[in-house]
Amino acid sequence: MAQDDDDGAVHPRTISSGYSKYILFLLVLVSFLNYIDRQVIYIVGERVKQDLRLDDAELGFLMGTSFAVFYGVSGIAMGRIADAVSRTKLLALALALWSGLTALSGAAANFAVLAFARVGVGIGESAASPCSQALIAESFPPRNRATAFSIYVVGVQLGGAASLLMGALVLQHWTTWCAALPGDACAVADWRAAFFAVGLPGLAVAGLIYRLREPPRPKPADDVPLPRLAYREMSAAVPPFTLGNLWAIGGRPAVLQNLGLTAVLLLSVCALILATGDTAQWVAVGIGAYSIVTWGQVMKLRDRALFDRTFGGRAFAPIMFAGALLAVCTASVGAWSAPYAMRVLGAPPVTVGLYLGIGSALGGVAGAITGGRLTDWWRSRDSRAPVWVGMMALVAPLPFLALMLQAHSLLGFALASLLFHFFGSLWTGVAGALAQDLVLPRMRGAAAGAFSLVMIVIASGFGPYIVGKISHLTGSLATGMLSVFAVVPIAIGLFLLAAARLPSELARQATDD
């Protein structure tokens, strides 16, 4: 049976409205687990820092860069793979991988081992966004797609809040709970137990995802066996396999161009290492930057239509980079709020987890849903509405960050944090829906992967580290948290550029559909 959607296209629909909601429910659960596994280190980070003898820059690397860069490196390939294989099966396997590695993080003996586990979590989670966003886009029509994406983002907000609550509860009560467990459970440090507790449930949910019936979709344009497809897509971004890929599709000119890029990146990475002393940070960022640009080079040669609508898109590209800079601000504050409350306000972990967890959940959920509904209403009057909502999410949280850093009590800090998260979350669901609106159906997974690639690598790869580095250099975590907001004027300029181009890009999309 076919159904006409708001954009005039005819999409095959053989799943019921009820089953679409069931798919959305499970995807919300996946996003919940995604973020609880990703962010539990925020609340246990102080214990990790003490136990493994780290400084703030190293802790910032574990909070963001170690996860984000390799999430980005594999994410774009995962988006292309998700467009050609069963998205439900790929998502289930990825969930099992990152959940298992989150649990194994609790066994890390040093900085290097924990960083390696966080890299693995990033690789596993890189499949979540392209698979989930494509499934939502195929299960809901455009007229309420932004609302569906905003509901999906509820899982993100709840997962982030639960990571604080569950992590804090384990830190506070582990010495009591472990006494009731068999064997020598109390020999396990509390922060290690927190990683075990949040990682293991994902293995059970992976089984439910694996059994989902997937919505129908157009057959991929290049139907190739999975092993060859996986190698081809991973080699488009993972060095040194990239050179073979480029030689096959672009010959010597493409390889020479890539080697020139590599030389520039190597010099930049060496200079940054000499300037900061943080080898792991800048090696990882260099790999991420190389993968982003090389993927764009490969796609420009192999799938020009996809490149023109994503990295080369007149509206997609500035929206993507503006959103990444917005996320630098919100992700950095989110990562360092719990350490700030414990250090500066002297609050115990369980109280910090309770106050900030509830505050971020209420603010984030309300903000995401409000942003989605506001955009769906506003867009019927102005096609640029998603961009205006993005600018609101960028500027409106600033006064509440100032209130957070001036607070003298945890309650005042948490109330200001709630409002910060409310306004900062207005664009979270809207961004994913807008990215899907600007590409063809066959490109949805790849577009989600590209969007997430840039957002995650820039936001998590730089934000938490920069805050930690400036905190380490100045002795002031508040200074570090404020420093990342220097990117706001650049983000505003990119949003305004996108607003000027968005109506014509949406009109072209409607014609091409």
C-alpha positions as CSV (number, residue, x, y, z in Angstrom):
1,M,0.0,0.0,0.0
2,A,1.3,3.5,-0.8
3,Q,0.9,6.6,1.1
4,D,1.2,10.2,-0.2
5,D,3.3,12.3,2.2
6,D,3.4,16.0,2.6
7,D,6.3,16.4,0.1
8,G,4.2,14.9,-2.7
9,A,6.4,11.8,-2.9
10,V,4.9,8.3,-2.7
11,H,6.4,6.1,-0.1
12,P,5.7,2.4,0.4
13,R,4.2,1.9,3.9
14,T,3.4,-1.6,5.1
15,I,3.9,-1.0,8.8
16,S,1.0,0.2,11.0
17,S,1.1,3.5,13.0
18,G,1.2,1.4,16.1
19,Y,4.3,-0.5,15.0
20,S,6.0,2.8,14.0
21,K,5.5,4.0,17.5
22,Y,6.9,0.8,18.8
23,I,10.0,1.3,16.6
24,L,10.3,4.8,17.9
25,F,10.0,3.6,21.5
26,L,12.9,1.1,21.1
27,L,15.0,3.7,19.3
28,V,14.4,6.1,22.3
29,L,15.6,3.3,24.5
30,V,18.7,2.9,22.3
31,S,19.4,6.6,22.5
32,F,19.0,6.4,26.3
33,L,21.6,3.6,26.5
34,N,23.8,5.4,24.0
35,Y,24.1,8.5,26.2
36,I,24.3,6.8,29.6
37,D,27.2,4.7,28.3
38,R,28.8,7.7,26.7
39,Q,28.4,10.1,29.6
40,V,28.7,8.1,32.8
41,I,32.4,9.2,32.9
42,Y,31.2,12.7,33.6
43,I,30.1,11.8,37.2
44,V,32.8,9.2,37.9
45,G,35.5,11.3,36.3
46,E,36.8,12.7,39.6
47,R,37.3,9.2,41.0
48,V,38.9,8.1,37.7
49,K,41.2,11.1,37.8
50,Q,42.3,10.3,41.4
51,D,42.7,6.5,40.9
52,L,44.6,6.7,37.6
53,R,46.5,9.9,38.5
54,L,45.3,12.1,35.6
55,D,45.2,15.8,35.0
56,D,42.2,17.8,33.7
57,A,43.5,17.8,30.1
58,E,43.7,13.9,30.2
59,L,40.3,13.7,31.8
60,G,38.9,16.0,29.1
61,F,40.4,13.7,26.5
62,L,38.6,10.7,28.0
63,M,35.3,12.6,28.3
64,G,35.4,13.7,24.7
65,T,38.2,13.2,22.2
66,S,38.9,9.5,22.7
67,F,35.3,8.7,22.1
68,A,34.4,11.4,19.5
69,V,37.2,11.1,17.0
70,F,36.8,7.4,16.3
71,Y,33.0,7.8,16.4
72,G,33.5,10.2,13.6
73,V,36.1,8.1,11.7
74,S,33.8,5.1,11.5
75,G,30.5,7.0,11.6
76,I,30.4,8.1,8.0
77,A,31.2,4.6,6.8
78,M,28.4,3.3,9.1
79,G,26.0,5.7,7.5
80,R,26.7,4.3,4.0
81,I,26.6,0.7,5.3
82,A,23.3,1.5,7.0
83,D,21.8,2.5,3.6
84,A,22.7,-0.9,2.1
85,V,22.1,-3.5,4.9
86,S,19.4,-4.2,7.5
87,R,19.5,-1.2,9.8
88,T,17.9,-3.1,12.7
89,K,20.5,-5.8,12.5
90,L,23.4,-3.4,12.3
91,L,22.1,-1.3,15.2
92,A,21.7,-4.4,17.3
93,L,25.2,-5.5,16.7
94,A,26.6,-2.0,17.4
95,L,24.6,-1.8,20.6
96,A,26.1,-5.1,21.8
97,L,29.6,-3.9,21.0
98,W,29.5,-0.5,22.7
99,S,27.6,-1.9,25.8
100,G,30.2,-4.6,26.2
101,L,33.1,-2.2,25.9
102,T,31.5,0.2,28.4
103,A,31.4,-2.6,30.9
104,L,35.0,-3.5,30.1
105,S,36.0,0.1,30.8
106,G,35.6,-0.8,34.4
107,A,38.6,-3.2,34.1
108,A,40.9,-0.5,32.8
109,A,44.3,-0.4,34.7
110,N,45.6,2.9,33.3
111,F,44.9,5.8,31.0
112,A,45.9,4.0,27.8
113,V,43.5,1.0,28.4
114,L,40.6,3.2,29.4
115,A,41.2,5.4,26.3
116,F,41.2,2.3,24.1
117,A,37.9,1.2,25.6
118,R,36.4,4.6,25.0
119,V,37.6,4.4,21.4
120,G,35.7,1.2,21.0
121,V,32.6,2.7,22.5
122,G,32.8,5.4,20.0
123,I,33.1,3.0,17.1
124,G,30.1,1.0,18.3
125,E,27.9,4.1,18.9
126,S,28.8,5.5,15.4
127,A,26.1,3.2,13.9
128,A,23.4,4.4,16.3
129,S,22.6,7.8,14.7
130,P,22.5,6.8,11.0
131,C,20.5,3.7,11.7
132,S,18.0,5.3,14.1
133,Q,17.5,8.5,12.1
134,A,16.9,6.6,8.8
135,L,14.4,4.3,10.6
136,I,12.5,7.3,12.0
137,A,12.5,9.1,8.6
138,E,11.0,5.9,7.0
139,S,8.4,5.4,9.7
140,F,7.0,8.9,9.9
141,P,5.8,11.4,7.2
142,P,7.4,14.8,6.9
143,R,4.4,16.6,8.5
144,N,5.3,15.2,12.0
145,R,8.9,14.1,11.4
146,A,10.5,16.9,13.5
147,T,8.3,15.9,16.4
148,A,9.3,12.2,16.1
149,F,12.9,13.2,16.0
150,S,12.4,15.3,19.1
151,I,10.8,12.4,20.9
152,Y,13.8,10.3,19.9
153,V,16.1,12.9,21.5
154,V,14.2,12.5,24.7
155,G,16.2,9.3,25.1
156,V,19.4,11.4,24.8
157,Q,18.3,13.7,27.5
158,L,17.1,10.9,29.8
159,G,20.3,8.9,29.2
160,G,22.5,11.9,30.0
161,A,20.5,12.4,33.2
162,A,20.5,8.7,34.2
163,S,24.3,8.6,33.7
164,L,24.6,11.2,36.5
165,L,22.1,9.5,38.7
166,M,23.2,5.9,38.3
167,G,26.9,6.8,38.5
168,A,26.4,8.9,41.6
169,L,24.3,6.2,43.3
170,V,27.0,3.6,42.7
171,L,29.7,5.9,44.0
172,Q,27.7,6.7,47.1
173,H,26.4,3.2,48.0
174,W,28.9,0.7,46.4
175,T,30.5,-0.1,49.7
176,T,27.1,-1.2,51.1
177,W,25.9,-3.0,48.0
178,C,29.1,-4.9,47.4
179,A,28.8,-6.5,50.8
180,A,25.7,-8.4,49.6
181,L,27.4,-9.7,46.5
182,P,29.2,-13.0,46.3
183,G,33.0,-13.3,46.2
184,D,35.4,-10.3,46.7
185,A,33.1,-7.7,45.1
186,C,34.2,-5.0,47.5
187,A,37.7,-5.1,46.0
188,V,36.3,-3.5,42.9
189,A,36.5,0.3,43.0
190,D,33.2,2.2,42.9
191,W,33.9,3.9,39.6
192,R,34.6,0.6,38.0
193,A,31.3,-0.8,39.3
194,A,29.5,2.1,37.7
195,F,30.9,1.2,34.3
196,F,29.7,-2.4,34.8
197,A,26.3,-1.3,35.9
198,V,25.5,0.9,33.0
199,G,27.1,-1.2,30.3
200,L,25.6,-4.6,30.8
201,P,21.8,-3.8,30.3
202,G,22.5,-2.9,26.6
203,L,23.2,-6.5,25.8
204,A,19.6,-7.5,26.5
205,V,18.1,-4.5,24.6
206,A,20.3,-5.5,21.6
207,G,18.2,-8.7,21.3
208,L,14.9,-6.7,21.0
209,I,16.4,-4.5,18.3
210,Y,17.6,-7.5,16.4
211,R,14.1,-8.8,16.1
212,L,12.5,-5.5,14.8
213,R,10.7,-5.6,11.5
214,E,12.3,-2.9,9.4
215,P,10.2,-0.4,7.3
216,P,10.5,-0.9,3.5
217,R,12.8,1.4,1.6
218,P,14.2,1.8,-2.0
219,K,16.8,-0.7,-3.0
220,P,20.4,0.6,-2.7
221,A,21.8,1.9,-6.0
222,D,25.0,-0.2,-5.5
223,D,24.0,-3.6,-4.3
224,V,27.3,-5.3,-3.3
225,P,28.1,-8.1,-0.8
226,L,28.4,-6.9,2.8
227,P,32.1,-7.7,3.4
228,R,33.1,-5.8,0.2
229,L,30.8,-3.0,1.1
230,A,32.2,-2.7,4.7
231,Y,35.8,-2.7,3.4
232,R,35.0,-0.1,0.7
233,E,33.3,2.3,3.1
234,M,35.8,1.9,6.0
235,S,38.7,2.4,3.6
236,A,37.1,5.7,2.5
237,A,38.0,7.2,5.9
238,V,40.4,4.9,7.7
239,P,44.2,5.4,7.0
240,P,46.2,3.9,5.3
241,F,43.5,2.0,3.4
242,T,42.3,5.4,2.1
243,L,45.1,5.5,-0.4
244,G,44.1,2.3,-2.1
245,N,40.5,3.5,-2.3
246,L,41.6,6.8,-3.8
247,W,43.9,5.1,-6.3
248,A,41.0,2.9,-7.5
249,I,38.6,5.7,-8.1
250,G,40.7,8.8,-8.8
251,G,44.2,7.5,-9.7
252,R,47.4,9.3,-9.1
253,P,46.0,12.9,-8.9
254,A,43.6,11.9,-6.1
255,V,46.4,10.1,-4.2
256,L,48.8,13.1,-4.6
257,Q,46.2,15.5,-3.4
258,N,45.6,13.3,-0.3
259,L,49.3,13.0,0.5
260,G,49.6,16.8,0.3
261,L,46.7,17.0,2.8
262,T,48.4,14.5,5.0
263,A,51.6,16.5,5.1
264,V,49.7,19.6,6.2
265,L,47.9,17.7,8.9
266,L,51.1,16.1,10.2
267,L,52.8,19.4,10.5
268,S,49.8,20.9,12.3
269,V,49.6,18.0,14.7
270,C,53.3,18.1,15.5
271,A,53.1,21.9,16.1
272,L,50.1,21.4,18.5
273,I,51.8,18.6,20.4
274,L,54.9,20.8,20.9
275,A,52.7,23.7,22.0
276,T,50.6,21.7,24.5
277,G,52.4,18.5,25.3
278,D,49.2,16.5,24.8
279,T,50.1,13.8,22.2
280,A,47.1,11.6,22.4
281,Q,44.7,14.6,22.0
282,W,46.2,15.9,18.8
283,V,47.0,12.6,17.2
284,A,43.4,11.6,17.6
285,V,42.2,15.0,16.3
286,G,44.5,14.7,13.4
287,I,43.1,11.3,12.5
288,G,39.6,12.7,12.8
289,A,40.4,15.6,10.5
290,Y,42.1,13.4,8.0
291,S,39.1,11.1,7.9
292,I,36.6,13.9,7.5
293,V,38.4,15.5,4.6
294,T,39.3,12.2,2.9
295,W,35.8,10.9,3.1
296,G,34.6,14.1,1.4
297,Q,37.3,13.6,-1.3
298,V,36.2,9.9,-1.8
299,M,32.5,10.8,-2.0
300,K,33.1,13.7,-4.4
301,L,34.7,11.2,-6.8
302,R,32.4,8.2,-6.2
303,D,29.0,9.7,-5.4
304,R,28.9,13.3,-6.5
305,A,25.2,13.7,-5.8
306,L,25.7,12.7,-2.1
307,F,28.6,15.0,-1.8
308,D,26.7,17.9,-3.3
309,R,23.9,17.5,-0.8
310,T,26.1,17.1,2.3
311,F,29.6,18.5,2.6
312,G,29.1,20.4,-0.7
313,G,25.5,21.4,0.2
314,R,24.8,25.2,0.1
315,A,22.6,24.9,3.2
316,F,23.6,21.5,4.7
317,A,27.2,22.4,5.2
318,P,26.8,25.7,7.1
319,I,23.9,24.2,9.2
320,M,26.2,21.2,10.0
321,F,29.1,23.3,11.2
322,A,26.9,25.9,13.0
323,G,25.3,23.0,14.8
324,A,28.7,21.6,15.7
325,L,29.8,24.9,17.3
326,L,26.5,25.1,19.2
327,A,27.2,21.6,20.5
328,V,30.7,22.6,21.5
329,C,29.1,25.0,24.0
330,T,26.4,22.7,25.3
331,A,28.6,19.5,25.4
332,S,31.4,21.2,27.3
333,V,29.1,22.6,30.0
334,G,27.4,19.2,30.3
335,A,30.7,17.3,30.6
336,W,32.2,19.6,33.3
337,S,29.1,20.6,35.4
338,A,29.3,17.6,37.7
339,P,33.1,18.1,38.4
340,Y,32.5,21.8,38.9
341,A,29.8,21.2,41.4
342,M,31.9,18.7,43.4
343,R,35.1,20.8,43.3
344,V,33.8,24.4,43.7
345,L,30.6,23.9,45.6
346,G,31.9,21.0,47.6
347,A,28.7,18.9,47.0
348,P,28.9,15.0,47.4
349,P,28.5,12.9,44.2
350,V,25.1,11.5,45.0
351,T,23.6,14.9,45.6
352,V,25.3,16.3,42.4
353,G,23.9,13.4,40.4
354,L,20.4,13.8,41.8
355,Y,20.2,17.6,41.3
356,L,22.0,17.8,37.9
357,G,20.4,14.5,36.6
358,I,16.9,15.6,37.3
359,G,17.6,19.1,36.1
360,S,19.2,18.1,32.8
361,A,16.4,15.5,32.2
362,L,13.6,18.0,32.8
363,G,15.3,20.8,30.9
364,G,16.6,18.7,28.1
365,V,13.3,16.7,27.5
366,A,11.2,19.8,27.7
367,G,13.6,21.7,25.4
368,A,13.8,19.0,22.8
369,I,10.0,18.5,22.6
370,T,9.3,22.3,22.7
371,G,11.9,22.8,19.9
372,G,10.3,20.1,17.7
373,R,6.8,21.4,18.1
374,L,7.8,25.0,17.7
375,T,9.6,24.2,14.5
376,D,6.8,22.1,13.0
377,W,4.4,25.0,13.8
378,W,6.7,27.8,12.7
379,R,7.9,26.1,9.5
380,S,4.4,26.2,8.0
381,R,4.8,30.0,8.0
382,D,8.6,30.2,7.3
383,S,10.7,27.5,5.8
384,R,13.8,28.9,7.7
385,A,12.2,28.1,11.1
386,P,14.7,25.3,11.9
387,V,17.6,27.8,11.5
388,W,15.9,30.4,13.8
389,V,15.3,27.8,16.4
390,G,19.0,26.8,16.2
391,M,20.1,30.4,16.8
392,M,17.8,30.6,19.8
393,A,19.4,27.4,21.2
394,L,22.8,29.0,20.7
395,V,22.2,32.4,22.4
396,A,19.5,31.8,24.9
397,P,21.5,29.6,27.3
398,L,24.3,32.1,27.8
399,P,22.7,34.1,30.7
400,F,22.0,30.8,32.5
401,L,25.6,29.7,32.3
402,A,26.6,33.0,33.9
403,L,24.1,32.2,36.7
404,M,25.5,28.7,37.1
405,L,29.1,30.0,37.6
406,Q,27.9,32.7,40.1
407,A,25.8,30.3,42.2
408,H,26.8,29.7,45.8
409,S,24.7,26.6,46.4
410,L,24.1,23.4,44.5
411,L,20.3,24.2,44.3
412,G,21.0,27.5,42.6
413,F,23.5,25.9,40.3
414,A,21.1,23.1,39.4
415,L,18.2,25.5,38.7
416,A,20.3,27.6,36.3
417,S,21.6,24.3,34.7
418,L,18.0,23.2,34.1
419,L,17.3,26.4,32.2
420,F,20.6,26.1,30.4
421,H,19.7,22.6,29.2
422,F,16.2,23.7,28.2
423,F,17.3,26.4,25.8
424,G,20.3,24.5,24.7
425,S,18.2,21.5,23.7
426,L,15.7,23.3,21.5
427,W,17.5,22.3,18.3
428,T,18.6,18.8,19.2
429,G,15.7,17.0,17.4
430,V,15.2,19.7,14.8
431,A,18.8,19.3,13.5
432,G,18.3,15.6,12.6
433,A,15.0,16.2,10.9
434,L,16.5,19.1,8.9
435,A,19.4,17.0,7.7
436,Q,17.0,14.4,6.4
437,D,14.9,17.0,4.7
438,L,17.8,18.1,2.6
439,V,18.8,14.7,1.0
440,L,17.2,12.0,-1.1
441,P,15.8,8.8,0.6
442,R,18.7,6.7,-0.6
443,M,21.1,9.0,1.2
444,R,19.4,9.2,4.6
445,G,21.8,7.0,6.5
446,A,24.9,8.6,4.9
447,A,23.5,12.1,5.6
448,A,22.9,11.2,9.2
449,G,26.4,9.8,9.5
450,A,27.9,12.9,7.9
451,F,26.0,15.2,10.2
452,S,26.9,13.2,13.3
453,L,30.5,12.9,12.2
454,V,31.1,16.7,12.1
455,M,28.9,17.4,15.2
456,I,30.6,14.8,17.4
457,V,34.2,15.3,16.3
458,I,34.0,19.0,16.7
459,A,31.8,19.2,19.8
460,S,33.2,16.3,21.8
461,G,36.7,16.3,20.3
462,F,37.5,19.8,21.2
463,G,35.0,21.1,23.8
464,P,35.7,19.0,26.9
465,Y,39.5,19.0,26.2
466,I,39.7,22.7,25.7
467,V,37.8,23.3,29.0
468,G,40.1,20.8,30.8
469,K,43.3,22.3,29.3
470,I,42.4,25.9,30.2
471,S,41.3,24.8,33.7
472,H,44.7,23.0,34.0
473,L,46.6,26.1,32.9
474,T,44.7,28.7,34.8
475,G,43.6,26.8,37.8
476,S,40.0,27.9,37.2
477,L,37.4,25.5,35.8
478,A,34.9,28.4,35.5
479,T,37.3,30.1,33.1
480,G,37.6,26.9,31.1
481,M,33.8,26.5,30.8
482,L,33.4,30.1,29.7
483,S,36.2,29.9,27.1
484,V,34.4,27.7,24.6
485,F,31.7,30.3,24.1
486,A,34.2,32.3,22.0
487,V,32.8,30.3,19.0
488,V,29.3,31.9,19.3
489,P,29.8,34.7,16.8
490,I,31.1,32.2,14.2
491,A,28.1,30.0,14.7
492,I,25.7,32.9,14.3
493,G,27.4,33.8,11.0
494,L,27.0,30.2,9.7
495,F,23.3,30.1,10.8
496,L,22.6,33.4,8.9
497,L,24.3,32.0,5.8
498,A,22.2,28.9,6.0
499,A,19.0,30.9,6.5
500,A,19.7,32.7,3.2
501,R,20.1,29.5,1.3
502,L,17.6,27.1,3.0
503,P,14.4,28.0,1.0
504,S,16.0,27.4,-2.4
505,E,17.6,24.2,-1.2
506,L,14.3,22.9,0.2
507,A,12.6,23.8,-3.1
508,R,15.3,21.9,-5.1
509,Q,14.8,18.9,-2.8
510,A,11.0,18.9,-3.4
511,T,11.6,19.0,-7.1
512,D,14.2,16.1,-7.1
513,D,12.0,13.9,-4.9
